[in-house]
Amino acid sequence: MSNKVLNRIAISLAVGFFGFIIWIIYLANTGGRSVFFVLIKHMPYGDKVGHMLLFGTLTIWLTLHCNFVVLTLANMAFIGAASEFRCL
């Protein structure tokens, strides 16, 4: 597969996953029920684990889309969330 195809797949997954996060936020704010909420409720620190998985996965998809762009500030290199703004 070419780099362009992989790039489109990565951004499609990131956009889709962002929509999933918006849906979860909507359900949480309106008091909706979801199997995810039941699962998280039974885990110790489940809300923290859920946030880490949701936003960590979104960061991975965006990093893949950006082809691992590195943002350098004050001689420090940032890969990932800090560099996402540079490629979008």
C-alpha atoms as an extended CHARMM CRD file, in Angstrom:
* protein
*
        88  EXT
         1         1  MET       CA              0.0000000000        0.0000000000        0.0000000000  PROA      1               0.0000000000
         2         2  SER       CA              1.1780000000        3.4690000000       -0.7340000000  PROA      2               0.0000000000
         3         3  ASN       CA              1.7820000000        6.1050000000        1.8970000000  PROA      3               0.0000000000
         4         4  LYS       CA             -1.1940000000        8.1140000000        0.6120000000  PROA      4               0.0000000000
         5         5  VAL       CA             -3.5760000000        5.1910000000        1.1420000000  PROA      5               0.0000000000
         6         6  LEU       CA             -2.2520000000        4.5350000000        4.6510000000  PROA      6               0.0000000000
         7         7  ASN       CA             -2.5690000000        8.2270000000        5.4260000000  PROA      7               0.0000000000
         8         8  ARG       CA             -6.2200000000        8.2340000000        4.3490000000  PROA      8               0.0000000000
         9         9  ILE       CA             -6.9200000000        5.1060000000        6.4000000000  PROA      9               0.0000000000
        10        10  ALA       CA             -5.3150000000        6.6750000000        9.4850000000  PROA      10              0.0000000000
        11        11  ILE       CA             -7.2830000000        9.9210000000        9.1890000000  PROA      11              0.0000000000
        12        12  SER       CA            -10.5130000000        7.9890000000        8.5520000000  PROA      12              0.0000000000
        13        13  LEU       CA             -9.9460000000        5.9480000000       11.6970000000  PROA      13              0.0000000000
        14        14  ALA       CA             -9.1180000000        9.1030000000       13.6770000000  PROA      14              0.0000000000
        15        15  VAL       CA            -12.2760000000       10.8930000000       12.4940000000  PROA      15              0.0000000000
        16        16  GLY       CA            -14.4080000000        7.8240000000       13.1820000000  PROA      16              0.0000000000
        17        17  PHE       CA            -12.9220000000        7.3860000000       16.6240000000  PROA      17              0.0000000000
        18        18  PHE       CA            -13.4460000000       11.0810000000       17.3670000000  PROA      18              0.0000000000
        19        19  GLY       CA            -17.1250000000       10.5570000000       16.5010000000  PROA      19              0.0000000000
        20        20  PHE       CA            -17.1940000000        7.6170000000       18.9130000000  PROA      20              0.0000000000
        21        21  ILE       CA            -15.7630000000        9.8310000000       21.6740000000  PROA      21              0.0000000000
        22        22  ILE       CA            -18.4120000000       12.4840000000       20.9720000000  PROA      22              0.0000000000
        23        23  TRP       CA            -21.1170000000        9.7850000000       21.1930000000  PROA      23              0.0000000000
        24        24  ILE       CA            -19.7590000000        8.5410000000       24.5470000000  PROA      24              0.0000000000
        25        25  ILE       CA            -19.6620000000       12.1310000000       25.8850000000  PROA      25              0.0000000000
        26        26  TYR       CA            -23.2520000000       12.6690000000       24.7100000000  PROA      26              0.0000000000
        27        27  LEU       CA            -24.4320000000        9.4900000000       26.4520000000  PROA      27              0.0000000000
        28        28  ALA       CA            -22.6260000000       10.4230000000       29.6610000000  PROA      28              0.0000000000
        29        29  ASN       CA            -24.0790000000       13.9440000000       29.7070000000  PROA      29              0.0000000000
        30        30  THR       CA            -27.6510000000       12.8530000000       28.9850000000  PROA      30              0.0000000000
        31        31  GLY       CA            -27.6420000000        9.9190000000       31.4010000000  PROA      31              0.0000000000
        32        32  GLY       CA            -27.7910000000        7.3620000000       28.6190000000  PROA      32              0.0000000000
        33        33  ARG       CA            -26.8910000000        3.7290000000       29.1250000000  PROA      33              0.0000000000
        34        34  SER       CA            -24.1210000000        1.8660000000       27.4010000000  PROA      34              0.0000000000
        35        35  VAL       CA            -22.2950000000       -1.4000000000       27.8820000000  PROA      35              0.0000000000
        36        36  PHE       CA            -19.1050000000        0.6740000000       28.1890000000  PROA      36              0.0000000000
        37        37  PHE       CA            -20.4450000000        2.4480000000       31.2840000000  PROA      37              0.0000000000
        38        38  VAL       CA            -21.3400000000       -0.8560000000       32.9310000000  PROA      38              0.0000000000
        39        39  LEU       CA            -17.8850000000       -2.2450000000       32.2020000000  PROA      39              0.0000000000
        40        40  ILE       CA            -16.1110000000        0.8720000000       33.4760000000  PROA      40              0.0000000000
        41        41  LYS       CA            -18.2280000000        0.9510000000       36.6520000000  PROA      41              0.0000000000
        42        42  HSD       CA            -16.9670000000       -2.4910000000       37.7010000000  PROA      42              0.0000000000
        43        43  MET       CA            -13.2720000000       -1.6760000000       37.2310000000  PROA      43              0.0000000000
        44        44  PRO       CA            -11.1890000000        0.0800000000       39.8630000000  PROA      44              0.0000000000
        45        45  TYR       CA            -10.2460000000        3.5050000000       38.4500000000  PROA      45              0.0000000000
        46        46  GLY       CA            -12.3020000000        2.5630000000       35.3980000000  PROA      46              0.0000000000
        47        47  ASP       CA            -12.9830000000        6.1610000000       34.3970000000  PROA      47              0.0000000000
        48        48  LYS       CA             -9.2570000000        6.9070000000       34.3580000000  PROA      48              0.0000000000
        49        49  VAL       CA             -8.5160000000        3.7880000000       32.3210000000  PROA      49              0.0000000000
        50        50  GLY       CA            -11.3360000000        4.6810000000       29.9250000000  PROA      50              0.0000000000
        51        51  HSD       CA            -10.0020000000        8.1920000000       29.3700000000  PROA      51              0.0000000000
        52        52  MET       CA             -6.4830000000        6.8570000000       28.8090000000  PROA      52              0.0000000000
        53        53  LEU       CA             -7.7070000000        4.3250000000       26.2380000000  PROA      53              0.0000000000
        54        54  LEU       CA             -9.9840000000        6.7570000000       24.3990000000  PROA      54              0.0000000000
        55        55  PHE       CA             -7.5890000000        9.6500000000       24.0670000000  PROA      55              0.0000000000
        56        56  GLY       CA             -4.4970000000        7.4640000000       23.7570000000  PROA      56              0.0000000000
        57        57  THR       CA             -6.0630000000        5.6620000000       20.7920000000  PROA      57              0.0000000000
        58        58  LEU       CA             -7.0650000000        8.9680000000       19.1940000000  PROA      58              0.0000000000
        59        59  THR       CA             -3.5060000000       10.2470000000       19.6270000000  PROA      59              0.0000000000
        60        60  ILE       CA             -2.0710000000        7.1170000000       18.0060000000  PROA      60              0.0000000000
        61        61  TRP       CA             -4.3330000000        7.4850000000       14.9400000000  PROA      61              0.0000000000
        62        62  LEU       CA             -3.4540000000       11.1710000000       14.5750000000  PROA      62              0.0000000000
        63        63  THR       CA              0.2510000000       10.4420000000       14.9860000000  PROA      63              0.0000000000
        64        64  LEU       CA              0.0390000000        7.8450000000       12.2170000000  PROA      64              0.0000000000
        65        65  HSD       CA             -1.7890000000       10.3550000000       10.0370000000  PROA      65              0.0000000000
        66        66  CYS       CA              0.9260000000       12.9440000000       10.6220000000  PROA      66              0.0000000000
        67        67  ASN       CA              3.6800000000       10.4560000000        9.7120000000  PROA      67              0.0000000000
        68        68  PHE       CA              5.3050000000       10.8650000000       13.1330000000  PROA      68              0.0000000000
        69        69  VAL       CA              5.9570000000       14.5840000000       12.7940000000  PROA      69              0.0000000000
        70        70  VAL       CA              8.2800000000       15.8420000000       15.5060000000  PROA      70              0.0000000000
        71        71  LEU       CA              7.7230000000       19.2640000000       17.0550000000  PROA      71              0.0000000000
        72        72  THR       CA             10.8470000000       20.8160000000       18.5680000000  PROA      72              0.0000000000
        73        73  LEU       CA             10.5140000000       23.5040000000       21.2420000000  PROA      73              0.0000000000
        74        74  ALA       CA             13.4350000000       24.7370000000       23.3510000000  PROA      74              0.0000000000
        75        75  ASN       CA             15.6300000000       21.7940000000       22.2750000000  PROA      75              0.0000000000
        76        76  MET       CA             12.9660000000       19.2980000000       23.3440000000  PROA      76              0.0000000000
        77        77  ALA       CA             11.3470000000       16.9760000000       20.8070000000  PROA      77              0.0000000000
        78        78  PHE       CA              7.6340000000       16.1930000000       21.1120000000  PROA      78              0.0000000000
        79        79  ILE       CA              6.1300000000       13.2900000000       19.1930000000  PROA      79              0.0000000000
        80        80  GLY       CA              2.3960000000       12.7510000000       19.3600000000  PROA      80              0.0000000000
        81        81  ALA       CA             -0.2460000000       15.0670000000       20.7380000000  PROA      81              0.0000000000
        82        82  ALA       CA              1.9410000000       18.1740000000       20.7940000000  PROA      82              0.0000000000
        83        83  SER       CA              2.9270000000       17.7260000000       17.1710000000  PROA      83              0.0000000000
        84        84  GLU       CA             -0.6200000000       17.0400000000       15.9270000000  PROA      84              0.0000000000
        85        85  PHE       CA             -1.3500000000       20.7420000000       15.5820000000  PROA      85              0.0000000000
        86        86  ARG       CA              1.6060000000       21.1320000000       13.2420000000  PROA      86              0.0000000000
        87        87  CYS       CA              0.3100000000       18.6860000000       10.6290000000  PROA      87              0.0000000000
        88        88  LEU       CA             -3.3760000000       19.5820000000       10.7400000000  PROA      88              0.0000000000
